[in-house]
Amino acid sequence: MGESTSVALMIASHEYQRRVQQAQAASARVDQTPTILGTGLTLLLSALVAIYAATWPADRSRFWLAAAAVCAMSSVFTVLVIYRDFVARSSLTDAEKAQTRLRHYFVSQAPEVQPYLSDTIYDDWPTPFNNPRGSKTFGAWLVLVMLASLFLGTATLGPSLRVSKDWAGNEEVPSDQGKWDLLRVRVSCHGRHLLGEG
């Protein structure tokens, strides 16, 4: 019986070490999320600034379409970051709960070691999956989802902001502004006609 218990403890100890390594790897991936998100969005913003410098105001239509494409890429990138963080967080939670259950097993075999354990031996603590309202991670995911939605909305709005050419000045101006300029030109021409100047 004692030999069987020793073998079981040895197996549990090896499993605990494996779970520790899994938790460390998952934690590293989670910690990388802000860096990856910030770097990716900075590169996309830099691309948008470069496009602005190359196209504005000479070709506003092309700028708005390019800006819409950049925003669409930003939305997809943010969703991928959310998915990566979700997978890493799931792996971390699984490893931590496994460690907790193994600590519970160790304590059941040797109750005298419990006062020396710094972590809980019960796996009922809240996680982003079973208690989302009280989880900062879940809140961060919501922020990222809203950010992705904002990028997607901007990408959808971009093509509607494309510009048209004003027939009078042959200059590229926003379509709404072009309508107002067209109205002013027509009023001016009509007034000149009434005054016999044209």
QUIGI-V828235 format. One record per backbone hydrogen bond with DSSP energy under -1.0 kcal/mol. NH is the residue of the N-H (numbers start at 1). CO is the residue of the C=O. Records with the same first field share a line. If there is no record, write none. Layout:
NH: CO + CO
This chain:
5: 1
6: 2
7: 3
8: 4
9: 5
10: 6
11: 7
12: 8
13: 9
14: 10
15: 11
16: 12
17: 13
18: 14
19: 15
20: 16
21: 17
22: 18
23: 19
24: 20
25: 21
26: 22
27: 23
28: 24
29: 25
30: 26
31: 27
32: 28
33: 30
36: 32
37: 33
38: 34
39: 35
40: 36
41: 37
42: 38
43: 39
44: 40
45: 41
46: 42
47: 43
48: 44
49: 45
50: 46
51: 47
52: 48
53: 49
54: 50
55: 51
56: 52
59: 55
63: 59
64: 60
65: 61
66: 62
67: 63
68: 64
69: 65
70: 66
71: 67
72: 68
73: 69
74: 70
75: 71
76: 72
77: 73
78: 74
79: 75
80: 76
81: 77
82: 78
83: 79
84: 80
85: 81
86: 82
87: 83
88: 84
89: 85
90: 86
91: 87
92: 88
93: 89
94: 90
95: 91
96: 92
97: 93
98: 94
99: 95
100: 96
101: 97
102: 98
103: 99
104: 100
105: 101
106: 102
107: 103
108: 104
109: 105
110: 106
113: 110
114: 111
116: 113
117: 114
131: 127
135: 132
139: 135
140: 136
141: 137
142: 138
143: 139
144: 140
145: 141
146: 142
147: 143
148: 144
149: 145
150: 146
151: 147
152: 148
153: 149
154: 150
155: 151
156: 152
157: 153
158: 154
161: 158
162: 159
164: 173
166: 171
170: 166
173: 164
178: 174
179: 175
180: 176
181: 177
182: 178
183: 179
184: 180
185: 181
186: 182
187: 183
188: 184
189: 185
190: 186
191: 187
192: 188
193: 189
194: 190
195: 191
197: 192
